Amino acid sequence: MKHILASFFQLEASRGILLIIATLLALFANNTPLAAWYDSFLHIPITLTIESLTINKPLVLWINDGLMAIFFLLVGLEIKREVLQGNLARPSQVILPTIAALGGMLVPAVIYWLFNHNDMQAHSGWAIPMATDIAFSLGVLALLGKGVPTSLKLFLMTLAIIDDLGAIIVIALFCSAQLSLLVLWLAAVCIVILITLNWLRITNLALYLIVGIVLWGCVLKSGIHATIAGVILAFTIPLKGMIPKKEIGNPPLIKLEHALAPWVSFFILPLFAFVNGGISFASVTYDHLFSTVTLGIMLGLLVGKTIGVFAFTWFIIKLGFAKLPKGANWPLLLGLSMLCGIGFTMSLFIGSLSFPVGNEYMGIDKVGVLLGSLLSAVIGYLMMFCILRNRKD
Protein backbone atom coordinates (compact mmCIF):
# COMPACT_ATOMS: atom_id res chain seq x y z
CA MET A 1 0.00 0.00 0.00
CA LYS A 2 2.82 2.40 0.91
CA HIS A 3 4.52 1.59 -2.40
CA ILE A 4 1.30 2.37 -4.32
CA LEU A 5 0.86 5.71 -2.52
CA ALA A 6 4.51 6.63 -3.06
CA SER A 7 4.20 5.84 -6.77
CA PHE A 8 1.01 7.93 -7.02
CA PHE A 9 2.54 11.00 -5.36
CA GLN A 10 5.49 10.81 -7.74
CA LEU A 11 3.21 11.10 -10.77
CA GLU A 12 3.14 14.51 -12.48
CA ALA A 13 -0.65 14.24 -12.77
CA SER A 14 -1.19 13.39 -9.08
CA ARG A 15 -1.81 17.00 -8.03
CA GLY A 16 -4.51 17.49 -10.64
CA ILE A 17 -6.11 14.15 -9.79
CA LEU A 18 -6.27 15.08 -6.09
CA LEU A 19 -7.96 18.38 -6.96
CA ILE A 20 -10.59 16.52 -8.98
CA ILE A 21 -11.19 14.02 -6.15
CA ALA A 22 -11.49 16.82 -3.57
CA THR A 23 -14.01 18.69 -5.73
CA LEU A 24 -16.08 15.56 -6.40
CA LEU A 25 -16.15 14.82 -2.66
CA ALA A 26 -17.33 18.38 -1.98
CA LEU A 27 -20.06 18.14 -4.62
CA PHE A 28 -21.15 14.78 -3.20
CA ALA A 29 -21.18 16.05 0.38
CA ASN A 30 -23.21 19.18 -0.44
CA ASN A 31 -25.80 17.37 -2.56
CA THR A 32 -26.59 14.43 -0.28
CA PRO A 33 -27.81 14.06 3.31
CA LEU A 34 -24.24 15.02 4.26
CA ALA A 35 -24.97 18.66 3.28
CA ALA A 36 -25.66 19.74 6.87
CA TRP A 37 -22.41 18.16 8.02
CA TYR A 38 -20.52 19.80 5.15
CA ASP A 39 -21.90 23.23 6.05
CA SER A 40 -21.10 22.72 9.73
CA PHE A 41 -17.56 21.68 8.81
CA LEU A 42 -17.02 24.86 6.80
CA HIS A 43 -18.23 27.03 9.66
CA ILE A 44 -16.35 25.47 12.57
CA PRO A 45 -15.41 28.55 14.65
CA ILE A 46 -11.68 28.95 15.33
CA THR A 47 -10.36 31.76 17.52
CA LEU A 48 -6.74 32.80 17.94
CA THR A 49 -5.94 35.25 20.75
CA ILE A 50 -2.49 36.75 21.44
CA GLU A 51 -2.79 39.38 24.18
CA SER A 52 -5.01 42.11 22.67
CA LEU A 53 -5.03 40.60 19.17
CA THR A 54 -8.00 38.34 18.46
CA ILE A 55 -8.71 36.62 15.16
CA ASN A 56 -12.08 34.85 15.10
CA LYS A 57 -13.01 33.18 11.82
CA PRO A 58 -14.81 30.05 10.59
CA LEU A 59 -12.69 27.22 9.20
CA VAL A 60 -13.35 28.13 5.55
CA LEU A 61 -11.85 31.61 6.07
CA TRP A 62 -8.85 30.24 7.97
CA ILE A 63 -8.20 28.11 4.90
CA ASN A 64 -8.82 30.95 2.41
CA ASP A 65 -6.93 33.62 4.37
CA GLY A 66 -4.37 31.48 6.20
CA LEU A 67 -3.47 28.34 4.30
CA MET A 68 -3.74 30.14 0.96
CA ALA A 69 -1.15 32.63 2.24
CA ILE A 70 1.20 29.64 2.43
CA PHE A 71 0.26 28.77 -1.16
CA PHE A 72 1.12 32.31 -2.26
CA LEU A 73 4.33 32.11 -0.24
CA LEU A 74 5.30 29.13 -2.40
CA VAL A 75 4.23 30.97 -5.57
CA GLY A 76 6.37 33.93 -4.54
CA LEU A 77 9.37 31.67 -3.91
CA GLU A 78 8.94 30.09 -7.35
CA ILE A 79 8.67 33.47 -9.05
CA LYS A 80 11.79 34.81 -7.30
CA ARG A 81 13.81 31.68 -8.13
CA GLU A 82 12.70 31.76 -11.77
CA VAL A 83 13.57 35.46 -12.08
CA LEU A 84 17.01 35.08 -10.51
CA GLN A 85 18.18 31.85 -12.11
CA GLY A 86 15.39 30.08 -13.98
CA ASN A 87 13.07 30.47 -16.97
CA LEU A 88 12.51 34.18 -16.26
CA ALA A 89 16.20 35.05 -15.87
CA ARG A 90 16.80 36.23 -19.46
CA PRO A 91 14.57 38.56 -21.54
CA SER A 92 14.65 36.08 -24.44
CA GLN A 93 13.13 33.42 -22.15
CA VAL A 94 10.49 35.74 -20.72
CA ILE A 95 9.00 37.55 -23.69
CA LEU A 96 6.90 34.73 -25.23
CA PRO A 97 5.19 33.39 -22.05
CA THR A 98 4.78 36.96 -20.73
CA ILE A 99 2.96 38.15 -23.84
CA ALA A 100 0.92 34.92 -23.89
CA ALA A 101 -0.01 35.38 -20.22
CA LEU A 102 -0.96 39.00 -20.87
CA GLY A 103 -3.31 37.93 -23.66
CA GLY A 104 -4.66 35.17 -21.42
CA MET A 105 -5.57 37.76 -18.79
CA LEU A 106 -6.88 40.59 -20.97
CA VAL A 107 -9.19 38.73 -23.36
CA PRO A 108 -11.10 36.76 -20.65
CA ALA A 109 -11.59 39.99 -18.68
CA VAL A 110 -12.97 41.69 -21.80
CA ILE A 111 -15.34 38.79 -22.51
CA TYR A 112 -16.61 38.91 -18.92
CA TRP A 113 -17.09 42.69 -19.18
CA LEU A 114 -19.06 42.34 -22.44
CA PHE A 115 -21.54 40.09 -20.63
CA ASN A 116 -21.74 42.10 -17.41
CA HIS A 117 -20.95 45.76 -18.07
CA ASN A 118 -24.57 46.78 -17.36
CA ASP A 119 -24.73 45.00 -13.98
CA MET A 120 -23.00 46.89 -11.15
CA GLN A 121 -23.23 43.91 -8.75
CA ALA A 122 -21.38 41.74 -11.26
CA HIS A 123 -18.54 44.18 -12.05
CA SER A 124 -16.28 42.88 -9.29
CA GLY A 125 -16.01 39.45 -10.95
CA TRP A 126 -14.01 40.61 -13.97
CA ALA A 127 -10.75 39.01 -12.75
CA ILE A 128 -12.19 35.53 -12.11
CA PRO A 129 -11.62 34.10 -15.64
CA MET A 130 -8.09 35.58 -15.83
CA ALA A 131 -6.53 32.80 -13.73
CA THR A 132 -4.80 29.54 -14.71
CA ASP A 133 -4.52 26.66 -12.24
CA ILE A 134 -0.89 25.58 -12.64
CA ALA A 135 -1.30 22.26 -10.78
CA PHE A 136 -4.42 21.22 -12.70
CA SER A 137 -3.22 22.33 -16.15
CA LEU A 138 0.18 20.66 -15.76
CA GLY A 139 -1.58 17.56 -14.41
CA VAL A 140 -3.74 17.29 -17.54
CA LEU A 141 -0.67 17.85 -19.70
CA ALA A 142 1.10 15.03 -17.85
CA LEU A 143 -1.75 12.65 -18.74
CA LEU A 144 -0.71 13.03 -22.39
CA GLY A 145 2.57 11.26 -21.64
CA LYS A 146 6.07 11.80 -22.97
CA GLY A 147 4.89 12.84 -26.43
CA VAL A 148 4.42 16.42 -25.24
CA PRO A 149 7.55 18.47 -26.07
CA THR A 150 9.44 19.57 -22.96
CA SER A 151 9.50 23.11 -24.32
CA LEU A 152 5.68 23.22 -24.19
CA LYS A 153 5.66 22.09 -20.55
CA LEU A 154 8.14 24.84 -19.69
CA PHE A 155 6.08 27.34 -21.69
CA LEU A 156 2.90 26.43 -19.79
CA MET A 157 4.65 26.45 -16.42
CA THR A 158 6.26 29.86 -17.03
CA LEU A 159 3.01 31.29 -18.41
CA ALA A 160 1.10 30.04 -15.34
CA ILE A 161 3.70 31.56 -12.97
CA ILE A 162 3.38 34.94 -14.70
CA ASP A 163 -0.40 34.47 -14.59
CA ASP A 164 -0.17 33.92 -10.82
CA LEU A 165 1.86 37.12 -10.52
CA GLY A 166 -0.94 38.92 -12.35
CA ALA A 167 -3.47 37.43 -9.92
CA ILE A 168 -1.37 38.64 -6.97
CA ILE A 169 -1.39 42.18 -8.38
CA VAL A 170 -5.16 42.03 -8.91
CA ILE A 171 -5.73 40.84 -5.32
CA ALA A 172 -3.46 43.55 -3.91
CA LEU A 173 -5.05 46.38 -5.92
CA PHE A 174 -8.71 45.44 -6.18
CA CYS A 175 -9.55 42.98 -3.36
CA SER A 176 -8.86 45.16 -0.33
CA ALA A 177 -11.39 46.33 2.23
CA GLN A 178 -11.33 49.60 4.21
CA LEU A 179 -7.73 50.10 5.28
CA SER A 180 -6.45 50.54 8.84
CA LEU A 181 -3.46 52.90 8.74
CA LEU A 182 -2.16 51.95 12.20
CA VAL A 183 -1.94 48.25 11.35
CA LEU A 184 -0.47 49.09 7.94
CA TRP A 185 2.36 50.93 9.73
CA LEU A 186 3.00 47.80 11.82
CA ALA A 187 3.02 45.73 8.62
CA ALA A 188 5.51 48.20 7.12
CA VAL A 189 7.80 47.74 10.14
CA CYS A 190 7.70 43.96 9.57
CA ILE A 191 8.60 44.45 5.91
CA VAL A 192 11.55 46.69 6.84
CA ILE A 193 12.77 44.01 9.26
CA LEU A 194 12.53 41.33 6.56
CA ILE A 195 14.38 43.48 4.03
CA THR A 196 17.07 44.22 6.63
CA LEU A 197 17.51 40.52 7.36
CA ASN A 198 17.94 39.92 3.63
CA TRP A 199 20.35 42.87 3.26
CA LEU A 200 22.46 41.50 6.12
CA ARG A 201 22.52 38.17 4.24
CA ILE A 202 21.04 36.34 7.22
CA THR A 203 19.86 32.87 6.19
CA ASN A 204 18.12 31.67 9.37
CA LEU A 205 14.67 30.73 8.06
CA ALA A 206 13.12 30.75 11.54
CA LEU A 207 13.69 34.51 11.85
CA TYR A 208 11.99 35.19 8.51
CA LEU A 209 9.04 32.93 9.34
CA ILE A 210 8.45 34.49 12.77
CA VAL A 211 8.40 38.00 11.30
CA GLY A 212 6.30 36.64 8.41
CA ILE A 213 3.63 35.33 10.78
CA VAL A 214 3.43 38.74 12.50
CA LEU A 215 3.25 40.37 9.05
CA TRP A 216 0.39 38.05 8.08
CA GLY A 217 -1.58 39.05 11.20
CA CYS A 218 -1.00 42.74 10.49
CA VAL A 219 -1.98 42.46 6.82
CA LEU A 220 -5.08 40.45 7.77
CA LYS A 221 -6.20 43.19 10.16
CA SER A 222 -5.19 46.03 7.81
CA GLY A 223 -7.89 45.42 5.19
CA ILE A 224 -5.47 44.16 2.52
CA HIS A 225 -6.00 40.49 1.73
CA ALA A 226 -3.76 38.36 3.96
CA THR A 227 -2.36 36.24 1.11
CA ILE A 228 -0.25 39.23 0.01
CA ALA A 229 1.83 38.72 3.17
CA GLY A 230 2.95 35.35 1.79
CA VAL A 231 4.23 36.95 -1.41
CA ILE A 232 6.06 39.76 0.44
CA LEU A 233 7.72 37.22 2.75
CA ALA A 234 8.76 35.08 -0.25
CA PHE A 235 10.47 37.98 -2.00
CA THR A 236 12.64 38.63 1.08
CA ILE A 237 13.80 35.02 1.57
CA PRO A 238 17.43 34.93 0.34
CA LEU A 239 18.53 32.70 -2.49
CA LYS A 240 22.11 33.42 -1.53
CA GLY A 241 23.75 34.61 1.65
CA MET A 242 26.13 33.73 4.46
CA ILE A 243 25.39 30.00 4.22
CA PRO A 244 27.32 27.56 6.43
CA LYS A 245 29.58 25.17 4.49
CA LYS A 246 27.43 22.15 5.37
CA GLU A 247 24.40 23.88 3.76
CA ILE A 248 26.08 25.11 0.58
CA GLY A 249 24.01 24.02 -2.40
CA ASN A 250 20.83 24.17 -0.31
CA PRO A 251 20.10 27.92 0.08
CA PRO A 252 17.18 29.13 2.26
CA LEU A 253 14.78 29.84 -0.60
CA ILE A 254 15.28 26.41 -2.17
CA LYS A 255 15.05 24.70 1.21
CA LEU A 256 11.75 26.42 2.06
CA GLU A 257 10.35 25.85 -1.43
CA HIS A 258 11.08 22.11 -1.25
CA ALA A 259 9.61 21.91 2.26
CA LEU A 260 6.36 23.68 1.29
CA ALA A 261 5.75 22.14 -2.16
CA PRO A 262 4.34 18.75 -1.05
CA TRP A 263 2.15 20.34 1.65
CA VAL A 264 0.71 22.84 -0.82
CA SER A 265 0.19 20.28 -3.60
CA PHE A 266 -1.18 17.41 -1.55
CA PHE A 267 -2.90 19.14 1.37
CA ILE A 268 -3.57 22.87 1.06
CA LEU A 269 -4.89 23.01 -2.53
CA PRO A 270 -7.05 19.84 -2.24
CA LEU A 271 -8.44 21.15 1.08
CA PHE A 272 -9.16 24.52 -0.55
CA ALA A 273 -10.92 22.76 -3.44
CA PHE A 274 -12.98 20.73 -0.94
CA VAL A 275 -14.22 23.71 1.07
CA ASN A 276 -14.83 25.97 -1.95
CA GLY A 277 -15.96 23.56 -4.68
CA GLY A 278 -19.11 22.22 -3.04
CA ILE A 279 -21.87 23.72 -5.17
CA SER A 280 -25.38 22.78 -4.08
CA PHE A 281 -27.20 21.80 -7.27
CA ALA A 282 -30.51 22.29 -5.46
CA SER A 283 -29.79 26.02 -5.28
CA VAL A 284 -28.63 26.29 -8.92
CA THR A 285 -31.58 27.38 -11.05
CA TYR A 286 -31.95 27.78 -14.80
CA ASP A 287 -31.39 31.52 -14.32
CA HIS A 288 -28.16 30.86 -12.42
CA LEU A 289 -26.90 28.46 -15.07
CA PHE A 290 -27.42 30.97 -17.86
CA SER A 291 -26.76 34.16 -15.92
CA THR A 292 -24.40 36.68 -17.45
CA VAL A 293 -21.93 36.05 -14.59
CA THR A 294 -21.86 32.30 -15.25
CA LEU A 295 -21.58 32.77 -19.01
CA GLY A 296 -18.96 35.51 -18.66
CA ILE A 297 -16.74 33.32 -16.47
CA MET A 298 -17.30 30.09 -18.42
CA LEU A 299 -16.69 31.65 -21.85
CA GLY A 300 -13.91 33.82 -20.46
CA LEU A 301 -12.04 30.67 -19.42
CA LEU A 302 -12.95 28.45 -22.36
CA VAL A 303 -12.89 30.96 -25.23
CA GLY A 304 -11.09 33.98 -23.78
CA LYS A 305 -8.06 32.10 -22.51
CA THR A 306 -7.73 30.13 -25.74
CA ILE A 307 -7.97 33.19 -27.99
CA GLY A 308 -5.88 35.40 -25.72
CA VAL A 309 -2.95 33.00 -25.26
CA PHE A 310 -2.93 31.73 -28.85
CA ALA A 311 -3.49 35.07 -30.63
CA PHE A 312 -0.94 37.00 -28.59
CA THR A 313 1.59 34.18 -29.04
CA TRP A 314 0.99 34.08 -32.80
CA PHE A 315 1.30 37.86 -33.03
CA ILE A 316 4.61 38.16 -31.14
CA ILE A 317 6.14 35.24 -33.11
CA LYS A 318 5.03 36.66 -36.46
CA LEU A 319 6.60 39.99 -35.52
CA GLY A 320 9.89 38.14 -35.04
CA PHE A 321 10.34 38.88 -31.33
CA ALA A 322 10.12 35.20 -30.31
CA LYS A 323 10.12 31.69 -31.74
CA LEU A 324 7.68 28.81 -31.47
CA PRO A 325 8.70 26.48 -28.60
CA LYS A 326 11.04 23.74 -29.86
CA GLY A 327 9.18 20.64 -31.07
CA ALA A 328 5.80 22.38 -31.01
CA ASN A 329 3.50 23.36 -33.86
CA TRP A 330 0.51 25.69 -34.11
CA PRO A 331 -2.19 23.00 -33.55
CA LEU A 332 -0.39 21.82 -30.38
CA LEU A 333 -0.08 25.40 -29.18
CA LEU A 334 -3.82 25.89 -29.75
CA GLY A 335 -4.58 22.85 -27.58
CA LEU A 336 -2.20 24.12 -24.90
CA SER A 337 -3.88 27.53 -25.03
CA MET A 338 -7.18 25.82 -24.26
CA LEU A 339 -5.65 24.06 -21.24
CA CYS A 340 -4.82 27.53 -19.90
CA GLY A 341 -8.58 27.95 -19.42
CA ILE A 342 -8.43 25.61 -16.42
CA GLY A 343 -8.85 28.35 -13.83
CA PHE A 344 -10.20 26.14 -11.04
CA THR A 345 -8.54 26.83 -7.64
CA MET A 346 -7.17 30.26 -8.61
CA SER A 347 -10.49 31.31 -10.15
CA LEU A 348 -12.43 29.97 -7.16
CA PHE A 349 -10.13 31.91 -4.86
CA ILE A 350 -10.51 35.19 -6.77
CA GLY A 351 -14.27 34.53 -6.91
CA SER A 352 -14.44 34.22 -3.12
CA LEU A 353 -12.87 37.69 -2.90
CA SER A 354 -14.90 39.21 -5.75
CA PHE A 355 -18.32 38.11 -4.48
CA PRO A 356 -18.26 38.18 -0.66
CA VAL A 357 -21.23 37.61 1.65
CA GLY A 358 -24.02 39.99 0.69
CA ASN A 359 -23.34 40.01 -3.04
CA GLU A 360 -26.23 38.47 -4.99
CA TYR A 361 -23.78 36.47 -7.12
CA MET A 362 -21.95 34.87 -4.18
CA GLY A 363 -21.48 31.19 -5.07
CA ILE A 364 -22.88 31.51 -8.59
CA ASP A 365 -19.39 32.21 -9.90
CA LYS A 366 -18.44 28.63 -8.91
CA VAL A 367 -20.76 27.26 -11.59
CA GLY A 368 -18.97 29.23 -14.30
CA VAL A 369 -15.53 28.30 -12.93
CA LEU A 370 -16.28 24.57 -12.79
CA LEU A 371 -17.95 24.46 -16.22
CA GLY A 372 -15.28 26.59 -17.90
CA SER A 373 -12.41 24.66 -16.30
CA LEU A 374 -13.97 21.25 -17.07
CA LEU A 375 -14.65 22.08 -20.72
CA SER A 376 -11.16 23.58 -21.16
CA ALA A 377 -9.56 20.47 -19.64
CA VAL A 378 -11.56 17.95 -21.67
CA ILE A 379 -11.47 19.73 -25.04
CA GLY A 380 -7.82 20.77 -24.65
CA TYR A 381 -6.81 17.23 -23.68
CA LEU A 382 -8.71 15.59 -26.56
CA MET A 383 -7.33 18.10 -29.07
CA MET A 384 -3.71 17.53 -28.00
CA PHE A 385 -4.23 13.76 -27.72
CA CYS A 386 -5.42 13.56 -31.35
CA ILE A 387 -2.59 15.78 -32.61
CA LEU A 388 0.09 13.77 -30.77
CA ARG A 389 -1.40 10.46 -31.94
CA ASN A 390 -1.41 11.61 -35.57
CA ARG A 391 2.20 12.67 -35.15
CA LYS A 392 3.19 9.14 -34.15
CA ASP A 393 1.27 7.67 -37.07
N, C-alpha and C positions, 0 to 999 in steps of 0.2 A: 504493500500500500504506500509506504514511504517513497519507494522507487517511482511509483506511478505519479505521485504528487510532485516529486522533484522534477520528473520529466516534463510534466505539464507546465510548471512555473518557468521552465527554461525555454518554452516555446515562445516565439515572437508574438503569436496571436493570442497568448494566454490573457493578456490585459484586456483586450477587446472582448474576449469570451466571458470573462468575469463581469464586465460591465453589462453585457447582455443578460447574463444570469441574474444579476442584482436587480435589473429593471423588470425582468419577468416576474421575479419574486415579489417586487413591490406592486406590480399590476395585479398579481394573483391575490396578495394580501388585502388590497383595497377594493377588490371586487368580489369578495367572498364573505362568509360570516366572520372572517378575521379582520374586517375593516375597522371595527371598534378597537381591537387590540393594536392595529397599525397606527391609528390616530393617537391612541394613548402613548404608544412608544415614541412618536414624534414629539409629543408635548410633555415628556418627562421633565419636570422642573429641576434645574441644576443651578446652584448658587455658589459663587466663589467670593469670599470676603477676606480682604487683607487690610486690617486696620479700618480706615474710613472708606476704602474702595470696595464697592459691592457690585458684582456683575451677576445679574439674575436673568437667565434665559432658558427657554425650552431646549431640549436636546437638538432639534433640527437646526436651531440658530447657532448652537455651539459647534455643530459640524460645518455649517455654512460660513461662519465668521472665524472659527478657531482652526479646525482641521484644514479648511481650504487655504488658510494663511500658510500652512506648512506646504501645501501643494504649490502655492505661488512662490514660496521660498525656494523650492526645487526648480521651478521654472526660471526664477531669477538666477540661480546658480548655473543652470544650463546656458542661459543667454550670455552671462558674463564669460563663461569658459569658451563658448563658441566665438565670441567677439575677440577674445585675447589670443586664442590659439587654435580655433576650430574652423568650421565652415563659414564663419562670418568675419574671419580675420583679414581677408584681402577683398578689396572692392570688386575684383573680377568674380569672386565667389558669391558675393552678396547681391549683385545687381539683379540677376534673373529671379531668384525666389522673393526678393523684396518687391519688385514690380508686380510679380504674380500675386503676392499676398495683398498688396495695395488694391489690385483689381478685385481680389476675392473679398475685400472688406467694403469697397465702395459700391459695387454693383448690387449686392444683396441689400444694402442699406437703402439704395435708390428704389429698388423693387418694393421693399416694405413701405417706404414713404408714398409711393404711387398708390398703394392700396389704402393707406391710412392717413393721408395728409389732412383730411377733413374732420378727423376725430381726435380731439385734444387729449382724451383719456388714453388713446393708443399711441401717442407720439413718443412716449418714453421707451417703447419697445424697439426702436429703430436699430439698436446695436445687436439684438439677439441673433439674427441670421449671419452676422459677420464672423462668427467664431468657427474654428475647426478643432475637433477633438483629436489630439495627436495620438493618444493611446488607441482609440477606436480605429482611426483611419490607417495607422500603421499595422494594426492587427488584421484588418481586412486585406491589406496589401500582402501581409505575410501568408495569408491563406492561398495566395496565388502561386506560392512556391518560389523556387530559385530562378524561374524564367524571367522574373522582373529584374531589369537592369539595376545594378547597385546605384547608379547615378540618379535614377528616379526615386529610390528610397531616400537618398540624401536630399534630393530636391524637395520631396514632401516633408521630410523632417525639418529642414531649414525653413521652409515656407510656414509650417505650423508654429515654429518657435517665434518667427516674426509676427505671425497672427496673434499669438499669445501676448506678445509685447504690445500690440495694438489694443487688445482687450484690457490690458493693465492700464493703459493710458485712458481708455474710455471709462473704466471704473473710477479712476482717480479724478477725472474731470467732471463726469456727469452723474455719478452714483453716490454723491455725498449729501448728507443731511445738513441741518443747521449747524454751523461750526462753533466750537467752544474755543476761544482764543487762549484761555489759561492752559487748557490741556494740550493745545497745539504747541505752546511754548515748551511744555514739559517733553513733548515728543521731539521737538527740535533739539533740546538738550541731549536726549538719547542719541539722536543722529550724529551730533557733534562728537559725542563720546565714541561712537562706532567708527567714525571717520578718523578720529585721533588714534584709535587702536590700530587701524589699518596703516596710517601714516607712520606709526612707530614700528611697523612690521611685526606686530605681536600676532602669534599664530595659535594662541590658546583658545580653542573653540568655546570652552565653557564661558569665558568672559563675554564673547559675542552673543551667545545664546541667552545669558542672563539679562544683558542689556536689551536684547531683542524681545524678550518676553515683556519687559517693562514698556518698551516701545509699542508692542501690540496692544497692551492695555490702554495706553494713552491714545493711540490712534482710534481704538474702538470707542472710547469715550468722547473723542474730539468731533465726531460727525463724519469723518472720512472713513470709507470702508476699511475694516481691519486687515483685509488681505494685502493691502498696500504695504503694511509693515513687513510682511514676508519678503517682498521684492526689495525694499530698502535694505533690510538686513543682508540679503543675498549679495547685493552689489558692494557691500563693505567687507565681506568675507575674503581674505587674501588668497590669491592663487600662488603667490610667492611670499617669501618673508624669511625671518630668522628661524629656519626650521632645523631642529636637532638632526645630527647625522643619521641616527637610526630611523628618522622619518622622511629622509630625502627620497623623492620620487612619490611621496604620498602627501601632497600639500593640503592645507585645511579645506579649501573649496572642494577638491576632489574627494577627500575623506567624507565630508558632510553629504555631498551629492550621492555617493555610493551608499551611505548609511540610510538616507531618506528614500531613495528610489524604490526599493521593494515595499516599504510601508505605504508610500503614495499609490503605487500601481496596484497592490494587492489588498489594501485595506481602506485607505482614505477615499479614493475615487469610487470603488464599488459601494462603500457605505454612503457616499454622497448620492450616487445613482439610486440606491435603495430608498433613501428618505425623500428624494425629490422627484423620482420617476413614477410614483404611484398614482396615476390618474384614475379617478373613479368614473367608469364609463356610464354609471347611472346618472351622473351630473352633466355628462356631455350630450348636448342636444344637437339637433340638426343645425340650428343657428350658430352654435359654437363651432361645429365642424366646418362650416362654410363662412365663418366670420372673416372680416378683412384682416384681423390680427393673425388668425390661423393661416389664411392663404398667403399673407405677406411673409410670414416666417417660413412656411413650407416651401413656397416658390423662391424665396430669397436664398434658402439653402440649396435646393435642388437645381434651380435654373440660374440664380444669381451667382452662386459660387462657381458653377461650371463655366458660364460665360465670362465672368470676371477674371478668373485665373487663366483660362485658355486664351481669351482675346488679348489680355495685357501681355501674356507670354509671347504670343504670336507677333504682336506689334513690336516689342523690344528686340526680338530676334531678327525680324525683317528689317529693322533699322540698322542692324549690324552691331548693336551694343552687347549682345550675348549670343551664345550658341545653344542649340538644342542639346539637352543632357545626352552624354555618350550612350549609345545603344538604344536610344529611344526614337520613336517616330511620332508624327502628329496624332494618329489615332490613339496610341498609348497615352499620350499627354492629355488627350480629351477625356479618356477614362479616368486618369489620375485627377484631373480637374473636378470630375464629378465626385470622387471620393472626398474631396475637400469640403463637400457639402454635409459631411457628417459632423454636425455641430455638437450634438448630444450634451456631455457634461458641461462644457464651456457655455453653450447656449442656455442650458437649464440654469446655470449659475447666474448669468447675466439677466435672464428672465426673472429670477427671484429678486434681483435688485431693481429691475425696471418696473415690475408690477407688484409692489408690496401690498400688505393688508390694507383693504379699503379701496383699492383700484378694481373696477368692475371686470377687468381682464385677468385678474390674479388666477393663475392655474390654467387658464385657457391657452396661454403661450406654450404649455407643455405638449399640447396636442400637435401644434405646428412643428415643434422641435422634433418630436418622436417620428411623425410622418415624414418630414423632410429628411431627417437623418437616415431613416430606414430605407426610403426610396433611393437616396444617394448611394448608400452602401450596396444595395442589391443591384441597381442598374450599373453602377460603376464597376462592381465586381464582375458581373456577367459580360460587360463590354470588354474589359481587360482580359478576362478568361478566354473569350472567343478570339481576340487578336493574338494572344500568346499561343493558343493552340494552332491557329492558322500559320503562325511563324514556324512552328515545329514541323508542320506538314510540308 
